[in-house]
Amino acid sequence: MIILLAATSVSAQDVESLHQFNAFLKPTSKLTLQGHLRVRSNDNIRNLFQFRGGPLAYYALKPRLSLMAGYYYIGQEVRFRGDIDAFHRGFGGVQTQLIKNSRMVLESRTLIERFVFTPAGDFTRGRQRLYWQRQGRGLMPYASVEGLYAQRRGTVRVGVGVLRQLSPTFQMGMGYEMRQYNNGSIGHLLTSNLQFIQKHEK
């Protein structure tokens, strides 16, 4: 973290942080409900930039194929006004486990998102992500690559990190993500993830 902060300061690039909190509930064997909260900072982690939260749902059509849909309420700081812009994002798509065994999982996720009441106007965004994670005990490394397309421009995000299963229902992760923004700049994000998972009891 210190090396990244120093390197980006020298090159006049910003370091951001992104912290996620998720709770998964399984009322049935096919249905998974998720509560999501995310907080994001910028200006070398000195400034609260954005927060979002909302519900998601996954429905398993097959053991490795699920439909997913959700909604986020998003609040984003506007520096020159000193207040918060609030807007909304609804989304839906499919999630597929291409490979899953005792050693690894490789997952594909395709989403269509609709943003409304944003400062720049309403727009639709498509995104495609590939996610790999090692399975087993101890530290579990992960990697992801994602392409996004909105307003006639494509961007890319790449992430790496490690997860640790602290208990059968609690998981913690830390990592790094590189984001390409629509204006051509590159963002460097330090990430963390806390997840609570309640498994379905047969």
C-alpha positions as a LaTeX table, in Angstrom:
\begin{tabular}{lrrr}
\hline
Residue & $x$ (\AA) & $y$ (\AA) & $z$ (\AA) \\
\hline
Met1 & 0.00 & 0.00 & 0.00 \\
Ile2 & 2.81 & 2.44 & 0.90 \\
Ile3 & 4.69 & 1.64 & $-2.34$ \\
Leu4 & 1.53 & 2.23 & $-4.39$ \\
Leu5 & 0.82 & 5.55 & $-2.67$ \\
Ala6 & 4.41 & 6.73 & $-3.17$ \\
Ala7 & 4.56 & 5.67 & $-6.82$ \\
Thr8 & 1.27 & 7.28 & $-7.77$ \\
Ser9 & 2.12 & 10.49 & $-5.89$ \\
Val10 & 5.31 & 10.85 & $-7.93$ \\
Ser11 & 3.40 & 10.32 & $-11.18$ \\
Ala12 & 0.53 & 12.61 & $-10.05$ \\
Gln13 & $-1.96$ & 9.74 & $-10.17$ \\
Asp14 & $-4.69$ & 9.28 & $-7.59$ \\
Val15 & $-5.02$ & 6.30 & $-5.26$ \\
Glu16 & $-8.56$ & 5.32 & $-4.34$ \\
Ser17 & $-10.06$ & 2.82 & $-1.93$ \\
Leu18 & $-13.14$ & 0.64 & $-2.29$ \\
His19 & $-14.64$ & $-1.26$ & 0.65 \\
Gln20 & $-17.53$ & $-3.69$ & 0.17 \\
Phe21 & $-19.84$ & $-5.39$ & 2.67 \\
Asn22 & $-22.10$ & $-8.22$ & 1.51 \\
Ala23 & $-24.59$ & $-10.49$ & 3.24 \\
Phe24 & $-25.96$ & $-13.54$ & 1.40 \\
Leu25 & $-29.10$ & $-15.35$ & 2.51 \\
Lys26 & $-30.45$ & $-18.57$ & 0.92 \\
Pro27 & $-34.15$ & $-18.99$ & 1.68 \\
Thr28 & $-34.31$ & $-21.90$ & $-0.80$ \\
Ser29 & $-31.81$ & $-24.08$ & $-2.63$ \\
Lys30 & $-32.35$ & $-22.08$ & $-5.86$ \\
Leu31 & $-32.79$ & $-18.54$ & $-4.56$ \\
Thr32 & $-30.01$ & $-16.39$ & $-3.07$ \\
Leu33 & $-30.65$ & $-12.90$ & $-1.72$ \\
Gln34 & $-27.84$ & $-10.39$ & $-1.21$ \\
Gly35 & $-27.62$ & $-7.13$ & 0.70 \\
His36 & $-24.78$ & $-4.91$ & $-0.60$ \\
Leu37 & $-23.05$ & $-1.79$ & 0.74 \\
Arg38 & $-19.98$ & $-0.12$ & $-0.76$ \\
Val39 & $-17.94$ & 2.92 & 0.29 \\
Arg40 & $-15.34$ & 4.50 & $-2.00$ \\
Ser41 & $-12.73$ & 7.22 & $-1.42$ \\
Asn42 & $-10.35$ & 9.14 & $-3.68$ \\
Asp43 & $-7.74$ & 11.92 & $-3.43$ \\
Asn44 & $-5.19$ & 9.41 & $-2.11$ \\
Ile45 & $-7.80$ & 7.94 & 0.26 \\
Arg46 & $-8.39$ & 11.29 & 1.97 \\
Asn47 & $-11.84$ & 12.07 & 0.57 \\
Leu48 & $-15.14$ & 10.18 & 0.72 \\
Phe49 & $-16.19$ & 10.02 & $-2.92$ \\
Gln50 & $-19.11$ & 7.63 & $-3.28$ \\
Phe51 & $-21.37$ & 5.22 & $-1.42$ \\
Arg52 & $-23.96$ & 2.80 & $-2.71$ \\
Gly53 & $-26.24$ & 0.10 & $-1.40$ \\
Gly54 & $-29.11$ & $-2.11$ & $-2.39$ \\
Pro55 & $-30.56$ & $-5.61$ & $-2.82$ \\
Leu56 & $-29.67$ & $-8.33$ & $-5.33$ \\
Ala57 & $-31.24$ & $-11.67$ & $-6.15$ \\
Tyr58 & $-29.85$ & $-14.78$ & $-7.86$ \\
Tyr59 & $-32.02$ & $-17.60$ & $-9.15$ \\
Ala60 & $-30.34$ & $-20.86$ & $-10.17$ \\
Leu61 & $-31.75$ & $-22.20$ & $-13.42$ \\
Lys62 & $-29.13$ & $-24.95$ & $-13.35$ \\
Pro63 & $-26.37$ & $-25.84$ & $-10.86$ \\
Arg64 & $-23.91$ & $-23.58$ & $-12.73$ \\
Leu65 & $-26.26$ & $-21.07$ & $-14.39$ \\
Ser66 & $-28.10$ & $-18.29$ & $-12.54$ \\
Leu67 & $-30.18$ & $-15.29$ & $-13.42$ \\
Met68 & $-29.40$ & $-12.19$ & $-11.39$ \\
Ala69 & $-31.03$ & $-8.79$ & $-10.90$ \\
Gly70 & $-30.61$ & $-5.90$ & $-8.51$ \\
Tyr71 & $-30.82$ & $-2.22$ & $-7.67$ \\
Tyr72 & $-28.34$ & 0.28 & $-6.20$ \\
Tyr73 & $-28.95$ & 3.69 & $-4.68$ \\
Ile74 & $-25.79$ & 5.74 & $-5.29$ \\
Gly75 & $-24.60$ & 8.93 & $-3.61$ \\
Gln76 & $-21.59$ & 10.73 & $-5.12$ \\
Glu77 & $-19.78$ & 13.84 & $-3.90$ \\
Val78 & $-19.74$ & 16.96 & $-6.05$ \\
Arg79 & $-16.66$ & 18.90 & $-5.00$ \\
Phe80 & $-17.41$ & 22.25 & $-6.59$ \\
Arg81 & $-20.87$ & 22.35 & $-4.98$ \\
Gly82 & $-19.95$ & 20.68 & $-1.70$ \\
Asp83 & $-22.95$ & 18.34 & $-1.73$ \\
Ile84 & $-24.05$ & 14.88 & $-2.91$ \\
Asp85 & $-25.61$ & 13.83 & $-6.21$ \\
Ala86 & $-27.99$ & 10.88 & $-5.79$ \\
Phe87 & $-28.89$ & 8.56 & $-8.65$ \\
His88 & $-30.12$ & 5.04 & $-9.29$ \\
Arg89 & $-28.89$ & 1.91 & $-11.06$ \\
Gly90 & $-30.93$ & $-1.15$ & $-11.96$ \\
Phe91 & $-29.38$ & $-4.19$ & $-13.58$ \\
Gly92 & $-29.93$ & $-7.77$ & $-14.68$ \\
Gly93 & $-28.09$ & $-10.58$ & $-16.40$ \\
Val94 & $-26.67$ & $-14.07$ & $-16.13$ \\
Gln95 & $-23.85$ & $-15.66$ & $-14.13$ \\
Thr96 & $-22.23$ & $-18.91$ & $-15.25$ \\
Gln97 & $-19.62$ & $-21.09$ & $-13.59$ \\
Leu98 & $-17.51$ & $-22.25$ & $-16.52$ \\
Ile99 & $-15.27$ & $-24.40$ & $-14.29$ \\
Lys100 & $-15.86$ & $-25.46$ & $-10.71$ \\
Asn101 & $-13.99$ & $-28.13$ & $-8.77$ \\
Ser102 & $-12.15$ & $-28.57$ & $-5.47$ \\
Arg103 & $-9.17$ & $-26.52$ & $-6.71$ \\
Met104 & $-10.64$ & $-23.53$ & $-8.59$ \\
Val105 & $-13.68$ & $-21.76$ & $-9.95$ \\
Leu106 & $-13.87$ & $-19.78$ & $-13.22$ \\
Glu107 & $-16.97$ & $-17.65$ & $-13.53$ \\
Ser108 & $-18.51$ & $-15.52$ & $-16.28$ \\
Arg109 & $-20.95$ & $-12.68$ & $-15.58$ \\
Thr110 & $-22.88$ & $-10.65$ & $-18.18$ \\
Leu111 & $-24.95$ & $-7.62$ & $-17.10$ \\
Ile112 & $-27.03$ & $-4.86$ & $-18.63$ \\
Glu113 & $-27.34$ & $-1.80$ & $-16.37$ \\
Arg114 & $-29.54$ & 1.28 & $-16.51$ \\
Phe115 & $-28.49$ & 4.50 & $-14.77$ \\
Val116 & $-31.17$ & 7.14 & $-14.13$ \\
Phe117 & $-31.09$ & 10.68 & $-12.70$ \\
Thr118 & $-27.30$ & 10.91 & $-13.08$ \\
Pro119 & $-25.71$ & 14.38 & $-13.53$ \\
Ala120 & $-24.80$ & 13.44 & $-17.13$ \\
Gly121 & $-28.27$ & 12.07 & $-17.94$ \\
Asp122 & $-29.74$ & 8.59 & $-18.17$ \\
Phe123 & $-27.72$ & 5.90 & $-19.96$ \\
Thr124 & $-27.34$ & 2.14 & $-20.37$ \\
Arg125 & $-24.13$ & 0.17 & $-19.78$ \\
Gly126 & $-23.13$ & $-3.39$ & $-20.67$ \\
Arg127 & $-20.42$ & $-5.33$ & $-18.86$ \\
Gln128 & $-18.74$ & $-8.70$ & $-19.17$ \\
Arg129 & $-16.51$ & $-10.15$ & $-16.43$ \\
Leu130 & $-14.35$ & $-13.23$ & $-16.07$ \\
Tyr131 & $-13.44$ & $-14.15$ & $-12.48$ \\
Trp132 & $-11.01$ & $-16.84$ & $-11.31$ \\
Gln133 & $-10.52$ & $-17.97$ & $-7.70$ \\
Arg134 & $-8.53$ & $-20.76$ & $-6.11$ \\
Gln135 & $-10.55$ & $-23.04$ & $-3.84$ \\
Gly136 & $-9.45$ & $-24.76$ & $-0.64$ \\
Arg137 & $-8.04$ & $-23.73$ & 2.72 \\
Gly138 & $-5.81$ & $-20.84$ & 3.68 \\
Leu139 & $-5.34$ & $-17.82$ & 1.44 \\
Met140 & $-7.28$ & $-18.07$ & $-1.81$ \\
Pro141 & $-5.94$ & $-15.81$ & $-4.58$ \\
Tyr142 & $-8.33$ & $-14.39$ & $-7.15$ \\
Ala143 & $-8.11$ & $-12.45$ & $-10.42$ \\
Ser144 & $-10.70$ & $-10.76$ & $-12.61$ \\
Val145 & $-10.88$ & $-8.90$ & $-15.90$ \\
Glu146 & $-13.94$ & $-6.94$ & $-16.97$ \\
Gly147 & $-14.96$ & $-5.00$ & $-20.05$ \\
Leu148 & $-17.59$ & $-2.25$ & $-19.89$ \\
Tyr149 & $-19.35$ & $-0.41$ & $-22.71$ \\
Ala150 & $-21.39$ & 2.77 & $-22.25$ \\
Gln151 & $-22.01$ & 5.95 & $-24.23$ \\
Arg152 & $-20.10$ & 4.60 & $-27.24$ \\
Arg153 & $-16.92$ & 3.96 & $-25.27$ \\
Gly154 & $-15.36$ & 0.79 & $-23.91$ \\
Thr155 & $-13.23$ & 0.54 & $-20.77$ \\
Val156 & $-11.42$ & $-2.23$ & $-18.90$ \\
Arg157 & $-10.97$ & $-3.19$ & $-15.23$ \\
Val158 & $-8.42$ & $-5.68$ & $-13.89$ \\
Gly159 & $-8.29$ & $-6.89$ & $-10.29$ \\
Val160 & $-6.17$ & $-9.25$ & $-8.17$ \\
Gly161 & $-6.16$ & $-10.14$ & $-4.50$ \\
Val162 & $-6.59$ & $-12.80$ & $-1.83$ \\
Leu163 & $-9.55$ & $-14.13$ & 0.16 \\
Arg164 & $-9.58$ & $-15.89$ & 3.51 \\
Gln165 & $-12.42$ & $-18.01$ & 4.92 \\
Leu166 & $-12.45$ & $-17.00$ & 8.59 \\
Ser167 & $-15.39$ & $-19.26$ & 9.47 \\
Pro168 & $-17.95$ & $-21.36$ & 7.57 \\
Thr169 & $-20.10$ & $-18.24$ & 7.13 \\
Phe170 & $-17.62$ & $-15.33$ & 7.16 \\
Gln171 & $-15.08$ & $-14.37$ & 4.49 \\
Met172 & $-12.62$ & $-11.49$ & 4.17 \\
Gly173 & $-10.69$ & $-10.28$ & 1.12 \\
Met174 & $-8.10$ & $-7.64$ & 0.17 \\
Gly175 & $-6.79$ & $-6.66$ & $-3.23$ \\
Tyr176 & $-5.92$ & $-4.15$ & $-5.93$ \\
Glu177 & $-7.92$ & $-3.01$ & $-8.94$ \\
Met178 & $-6.88$ & $-0.99$ & $-12.00$ \\
Arg179 & $-9.72$ & 0.90 & $-13.70$ \\
Gln180 & $-9.77$ & 2.66 & $-17.04$ \\
Tyr181 & $-12.21$ & 5.59 & $-16.96$ \\
Asn182 & $-14.21$ & 7.12 & $-19.81$ \\
Asn183 & $-11.99$ & 10.21 & $-19.90$ \\
Gly184 & $-8.92$ & 8.05 & $-20.55$ \\
Ser185 & $-7.42$ & 8.30 & $-17.05$ \\
Ile186 & $-6.40$ & 5.25 & $-14.99$ \\
Gly187 & $-7.54$ & 4.64 & $-11.43$ \\
His188 & $-5.66$ & 2.60 & $-8.82$ \\
Leu189 & $-7.93$ & 1.16 & $-6.11$ \\
Leu190 & $-7.06$ & $-0.61$ & $-2.88$ \\
Thr191 & $-9.98$ & $-2.93$ & $-2.15$ \\
Ser192 & $-11.42$ & $-4.86$ & 0.76 \\
Asn193 & $-14.41$ & $-7.18$ & 1.02 \\
Leu194 & $-16.28$ & $-8.59$ & 4.02 \\
Gln195 & $-18.93$ & $-11.23$ & 3.34 \\
Phe196 & $-21.40$ & $-13.08$ & 5.49 \\
Ile197 & $-22.96$ & $-16.16$ & 3.89 \\
Gln198 & $-25.91$ & $-18.03$ & 5.34 \\
Lys199 & $-26.20$ & $-21.40$ & 3.65 \\
His200 & $-29.52$ & $-23.06$ & 2.89 \\
Glu201 & $-30.40$ & $-25.78$ & 5.34 \\
Lys202 & $-32.07$ & $-28.79$ & 3.73 \\
\hline
\end{tabular}
